Amino acid sequence: MSAPHDLDAYDFELPAEQIAQEACTPRDAARLLLAHRGKGVAGHHRVSDLPALLPAGAILVVNDTRVVPARLLGHKQDSGGRVELLLTEPFAQPGDAMSGVRAISRSSKKLRVGQRIDFGAGIAALIREVPRGGEVVVDFEGAEDLQALLDAVGRLPLPPYLRGGEEHDDGADRVRYQTAWAREPGAVAAPTAGLHFTPALLERLDDAGIERVAVTLHVGPGTFLPVRTDDIRSHRVLPERFALTEPAAEQIARAHRDGAPIIAVGTTATRVLETLGRRGIRAGAGHTDLTLLPGARFELVCGLMTNFHLPRSSLLLLLAAFAGYEPVLAAYREAVAEGYRFYSYGDASLWL
């Protein structure tokens, strides 16, 4: 049976209490559902069991993007009304420009060109443009550069379902909502499959002969957007920036040439790999809007470790494209019945 194109077919019952609100401690104690592509569930494990579950000679491909505090909470100078900005290109590098910065805004009334927003600590923004919907273009003042601004008043952009998108007062999420290999700042959401790895687990994977290579994809605000088309074939993800170093390109190309199992840690690493599979495995940087839907061919990815995604989400569509509609939906129903925890701080599945 071919996969259905109707978005309703990718819905399932998910009790609200199974959407994880806190991270598992330690990270690798999270549950791991093992499944086979085209077949379904093969067993129930822990992430700490990975060294024994991965095929011999496998190479793990991870996303080393780092989440930046790109969420700003302020007030309109003229009315005092609350305003939230989520920067959509949070490069967070020294010297980043303070003018012409794009953001998604939330406020009780639509923002107007010329309005001034105060964020505290002497930092403010002037609304330069309001292109469409909730998007705005702003000019900041009060900090040396964008990195200094975010360090001073930025908040971690937690997913909106997670405690209302607020972070702990003690800043615990600033540590927990980063992967063990997070290095390149620029994401507004974490590549969440990577949140399960600990230094001890990485050492055991090294001892087992499992290679690891990093690619970079800066997760953008599109990760929060729902699929709005009834026919999934009309859905497209927003472009996101990615980069690949020369050593990483050589390592991935060698693995592909030698027939080594390439295991993507997360859907973001998957999208980079499959972009390379279509463009050629070469170093460089660019944008990708690759949308992987049921029926898509996978050129490089042989296995996928990923968290449990929400019903009707683009990430669930990607997994169904990789592993098969019926096996994935059946596995998700079993995961719900078995009490697995879903989404960013939830448990994981490994599809081989």
C-alpha positions as CSV (number, residue, x, y, z in Angstrom):
1,M,0.0,0.0,0.0
2,S,1.3,3.4,-0.9
3,A,1.4,6.1,1.7
4,P,-1.7,8.4,1.8
5,H,-1.4,12.0,0.8
6,D,-4.1,13.2,3.2
7,L,-2.6,15.0,6.3
8,D,-5.4,13.5,8.5
9,A,-3.9,10.0,7.9
10,Y,-0.8,11.2,10.0
11,D,-2.9,11.9,13.1
12,F,-2.9,9.8,16.2
13,E,-4.1,10.0,19.8
14,L,-1.4,11.5,22.0
15,P,-2.2,12.1,25.7
16,A,-1.0,15.6,26.8
17,E,0.8,14.0,29.7
18,Q,3.1,12.1,27.3
19,I,4.6,15.4,25.9
20,A,7.7,15.6,28.0
21,Q,8.1,18.8,30.0
22,E,11.4,18.0,31.6
23,A,14.5,16.3,30.3
24,C,15.5,12.8,31.3
25,T,18.5,12.5,33.8
26,P,21.0,11.3,32.8
27,R,20.5,12.1,29.2
28,D,21.2,8.5,27.9
29,A,18.6,7.0,30.3
30,A,15.9,7.9,27.9
31,R,14.0,5.0,26.4
32,L,14.8,3.9,22.8
33,L,12.4,2.1,20.6
34,L,14.2,0.0,18.0
35,A,12.5,-0.5,14.7
36,H,13.2,-1.7,11.2
37,R,12.4,0.2,8.0
38,G,9.4,-1.2,6.3
39,K,8.7,-3.7,9.2
40,G,8.2,-2.0,12.5
41,V,9.0,-2.4,16.2
42,A,11.9,-4.8,17.0
43,G,12.4,-4.0,20.7
44,H,12.4,-1.6,23.6
45,H,15.8,-0.4,25.0
46,R,17.6,2.6,26.5
47,V,19.7,5.2,24.6
48,S,22.6,3.9,26.6
49,D,22.2,0.6,24.7
50,L,23.2,2.3,21.4
51,P,26.7,0.7,21.1
52,A,25.2,-2.7,21.0
53,L,22.4,-1.8,18.7
54,L,24.2,0.0,15.9
55,P,25.5,-2.1,13.0
56,A,29.2,-2.8,12.8
57,G,31.2,-0.1,10.9
58,A,28.4,2.4,11.2
59,I,29.1,6.2,11.1
60,L,27.0,8.6,13.1
61,V,26.2,11.9,11.5
62,V,25.3,14.6,14.0
63,N,24.3,18.3,13.8
64,D,26.7,20.6,15.7
65,T,24.5,23.7,15.6
66,R,24.2,25.6,18.8
67,V,21.0,27.2,20.0
68,V,21.3,30.9,20.7
69,P,19.1,33.0,23.0
70,A,17.2,34.5,20.1
71,R,13.9,35.2,22.0
72,L,13.5,38.8,23.2
73,L,10.7,40.0,25.6
74,G,10.0,43.7,25.7
75,H,7.4,46.5,25.8
76,K,6.2,49.1,23.4
77,Q,7.5,52.5,24.5
78,D,4.3,54.3,23.6
79,S,1.7,52.0,25.2
80,G,3.6,49.6,27.5
81,G,2.1,46.6,25.6
82,R,4.1,43.4,25.7
83,V,6.1,42.4,22.6
84,E,8.0,39.2,21.9
85,L,10.5,38.9,19.1
86,L,12.1,35.7,17.8
87,L,15.1,36.5,15.6
88,T,15.0,34.4,12.4
89,E,18.7,34.8,11.5
90,P,20.5,34.8,14.9
91,F,24.1,34.4,13.8
92,A,25.4,35.4,17.3
93,Q,28.9,36.0,16.1
94,P,31.1,38.9,17.1
95,G,30.5,41.9,14.9
96,D,27.0,40.8,13.8
97,A,25.1,43.9,12.5
98,M,22.5,45.5,14.7
99,S,20.4,46.9,11.9
100,G,18.0,45.2,9.4
101,V,17.5,42.2,11.6
102,R,14.5,40.0,10.7
103,A,12.2,38.6,13.4
104,I,8.8,37.0,14.0
105,S,6.8,39.1,16.4
106,R,4.0,38.5,18.8
107,S,2.0,41.3,20.4
108,S,-1.6,42.2,21.3
109,K,-1.8,44.6,18.4
110,K,0.1,44.6,15.1
111,L,3.3,46.5,15.3
112,R,3.8,49.6,13.2
113,V,6.8,51.1,11.4
114,G,8.5,53.6,13.7
115,Q,7.4,52.0,17.0
116,R,10.1,51.6,19.6
117,I,10.4,48.5,21.7
118,D,12.3,48.5,25.0
119,F,14.0,45.3,26.2
120,G,15.7,46.6,29.4
121,A,19.4,47.0,30.1
122,G,19.4,50.0,27.8
123,I,18.6,47.9,24.7
124,A,15.8,48.9,22.3
125,A,14.6,48.2,18.8
126,L,13.0,50.5,16.2
127,I,10.5,48.8,13.8
128,R,11.8,49.5,10.3
129,E,9.5,47.3,8.2
130,V,6.4,45.1,8.7
131,P,6.6,42.9,5.6
132,R,3.7,40.5,6.2
133,G,2.0,38.5,8.9
134,G,4.0,38.6,12.1
135,E,7.3,39.3,10.5
136,V,9.2,42.5,11.2
137,V,12.6,44.1,10.4
138,V,14.2,46.0,13.2
139,D,17.1,48.2,14.0
140,F,18.6,47.6,17.5
141,E,20.6,49.9,19.7
142,G,22.2,49.8,23.1
143,A,24.8,47.0,22.5
144,E,28.1,46.6,20.7
145,D,26.8,44.0,18.3
146,L,24.1,41.4,18.0
147,Q,26.0,38.8,20.0
148,A,26.3,41.2,23.0
149,L,22.6,42.1,22.7
150,L,21.5,38.4,22.9
151,D,23.9,37.7,25.8
152,A,22.4,40.7,27.7
153,V,18.7,40.2,27.2
154,G,18.1,37.1,25.0
155,R,16.2,34.1,26.2
156,L,16.4,30.5,25.0
157,P,13.6,30.0,22.4
158,L,12.1,26.9,23.9
159,P,9.3,25.2,21.9
160,P,5.9,26.9,22.8
161,Y,4.4,23.6,24.1
162,L,7.2,23.3,26.7
163,R,6.1,25.0,29.9
164,G,4.6,27.8,27.8
165,G,7.9,28.4,26.1
166,E,9.4,29.8,29.3
167,E,12.8,28.8,30.7
168,H,13.6,27.9,34.3
169,D,14.6,30.7,36.6
170,D,17.8,28.8,37.3
171,G,18.8,28.7,33.6
172,A,18.9,24.9,33.5
173,D,17.5,24.8,30.0
174,R,20.4,26.9,28.7
175,V,22.6,23.8,29.4
176,R,20.1,21.0,28.9
177,Y,18.7,22.3,25.6
178,Q,22.1,22.0,23.9
179,T,23.7,18.8,22.5
180,A,27.0,17.5,23.8
181,W,28.7,18.6,20.6
182,A,26.9,21.9,20.1
183,R,29.6,24.2,18.5
184,E,28.3,26.5,15.8
185,P,25.9,29.2,17.1
186,G,22.9,30.0,14.9
187,A,19.9,27.8,15.7
188,V,16.6,28.8,17.3
189,A,15.7,25.2,18.2
190,A,17.8,22.2,19.2
191,P,18.4,19.2,17.0
192,T,16.7,17.2,19.7
193,A,17.8,13.6,18.9
194,G,21.3,14.7,19.9
195,L,20.1,15.8,23.4
196,H,20.3,12.1,24.5
197,F,24.1,11.8,24.3
198,T,26.5,12.0,27.2
199,P,30.4,12.1,27.1
200,A,30.4,8.6,28.6
201,L,28.1,7.3,25.9
202,L,30.2,8.9,23.2
203,E,33.3,7.3,24.7
204,R,31.6,3.9,24.6
205,L,30.6,4.4,21.0
206,D,34.2,5.3,20.1
207,D,35.3,2.1,21.9
208,A,32.8,0.1,19.7
209,G,34.4,1.5,16.6
210,I,31.4,3.7,15.7
211,E,32.7,6.8,13.8
212,R,31.1,10.2,14.3
213,V,31.1,13.2,12.0
214,A,29.4,16.6,12.4
215,V,27.5,18.6,9.8
216,T,25.8,22.0,10.6
217,L,22.2,22.9,10.0
218,H,20.9,26.0,11.8
219,V,17.4,25.1,12.8
220,G,15.1,28.0,11.9
221,P,11.6,29.1,13.2
222,G,10.0,26.9,10.5
223,T,10.5,24.0,12.9
224,F,7.6,25.3,15.0
225,L,5.3,25.8,12.0
226,P,2.4,23.3,11.5
227,V,1.7,21.6,8.2
228,R,-1.1,23.8,6.8
229,T,-2.0,21.9,3.7
230,D,-4.5,19.0,3.6
231,D,-2.5,17.4,0.8
232,I,0.9,16.8,2.2
233,R,2.4,17.0,-1.3
234,S,1.9,20.7,-1.2
235,H,3.9,21.2,2.0
236,R,7.3,22.8,1.9
237,V,9.7,23.5,4.7
238,L,11.4,26.9,5.0
239,P,15.0,27.2,3.9
240,E,17.7,26.7,6.6
241,R,21.4,27.4,6.5
242,F,23.8,24.5,6.4
243,A,27.5,24.0,6.2
244,L,29.9,21.1,5.7
245,T,33.7,21.1,6.3
246,E,36.2,19.5,3.9
247,P,37.1,16.8,6.5
248,A,33.4,16.0,7.1
249,A,32.8,15.8,3.3
250,E,35.7,13.4,2.9
251,Q,34.5,11.2,5.8
252,I,30.9,11.0,4.5
253,A,32.0,10.4,0.9
254,R,34.3,7.6,2.1
255,A,31.6,5.9,4.2
256,H,29.2,6.1,1.2
257,R,31.8,4.7,-1.2
258,D,32.7,1.9,1.2
259,G,29.1,0.9,1.9
260,A,29.4,1.8,5.6
261,P,25.9,2.3,7.3
262,I,25.3,6.0,7.6
263,I,23.2,6.7,10.6
264,A,21.7,10.2,10.9
265,V,21.2,11.5,14.4
266,G,18.0,13.6,13.9
267,T,15.9,14.9,11.1
268,T,18.1,17.9,10.6
269,A,21.2,15.8,9.9
270,T,19.0,13.7,7.6
271,R,18.1,16.8,5.6
272,V,21.7,17.8,5.2
273,L,22.8,14.3,4.1
274,E,20.0,14.0,1.6
275,T,20.7,17.5,0.3
276,L,24.3,16.3,-0.3
277,G,22.9,13.1,-1.9
278,R,21.2,15.2,-4.4
279,R,23.8,18.0,-4.9
280,G,27.0,16.0,-4.4
281,I,29.1,15.4,-1.3
282,R,31.3,18.5,-1.2
283,A,32.3,21.0,1.4
284,G,30.7,24.4,1.5
285,A,27.7,26.3,2.9
286,G,24.3,27.2,1.6
287,H,20.6,26.9,2.2
288,T,18.4,23.9,1.9
289,D,14.6,23.7,1.7
290,L,14.6,19.9,1.0
291,T,11.2,18.5,2.0
292,L,11.2,14.8,2.5
293,L,7.7,13.3,2.1
294,P,6.5,9.8,1.7
295,G,7.6,8.5,-1.7
296,A,11.0,10.3,-1.5
297,R,14.2,8.4,-2.2
298,F,17.0,8.4,0.4
299,E,20.4,8.5,-1.2
300,L,22.8,8.5,1.8
301,V,20.9,7.8,5.0
302,C,20.7,4.1,6.0
303,G,19.4,4.6,9.6
304,L,17.8,7.3,11.6
305,M,17.7,8.0,15.3
306,T,15.0,10.6,16.1
307,N,12.7,11.7,18.9
308,F,9.0,11.0,18.9
309,H,7.2,13.7,16.9
310,L,3.8,15.3,17.2
311,P,0.8,14.2,15.1
312,R,0.5,15.8,11.7
313,S,4.0,17.3,11.9
314,S,6.5,17.7,9.0
315,L,9.0,15.6,11.1
316,L,6.5,12.7,11.3
317,L,6.1,12.9,7.5
318,L,9.9,12.7,7.1
319,L,10.1,9.6,9.3
320,A,7.2,8.0,7.3
321,A,9.1,8.8,4.1
322,F,12.2,7.0,5.5
323,A,10.7,4.0,7.2
324,G,7.2,3.5,5.7
325,Y,3.8,4.9,6.6
326,E,2.2,1.8,8.2
327,P,5.3,0.7,10.2
328,V,5.8,4.3,11.6
329,L,2.1,4.8,12.5
330,A,1.9,1.4,14.1
331,A,5.2,2.0,16.1
332,Y,3.8,5.4,17.3
333,R,0.6,3.7,18.5
334,E,2.7,1.2,20.4
335,A,4.9,3.9,21.8
336,V,1.8,5.7,23.1
337,A,0.5,2.5,24.7
338,E,3.9,1.8,26.2
339,G,4.1,5.3,27.8
340,Y,7.0,6.7,25.8
341,R,7.6,10.4,26.2
342,F,7.3,12.6,23.1
343,Y,8.9,15.6,21.5
344,S,12.0,17.7,22.4
345,Y,12.7,16.4,25.9
346,G,11.1,13.0,25.2
347,D,12.4,9.5,24.3
348,A,13.8,8.4,21.0
349,S,13.5,5.8,18.3
350,L,16.1,4.1,16.1
351,W,15.1,3.0,12.6
352,L,17.6,0.6,10.9
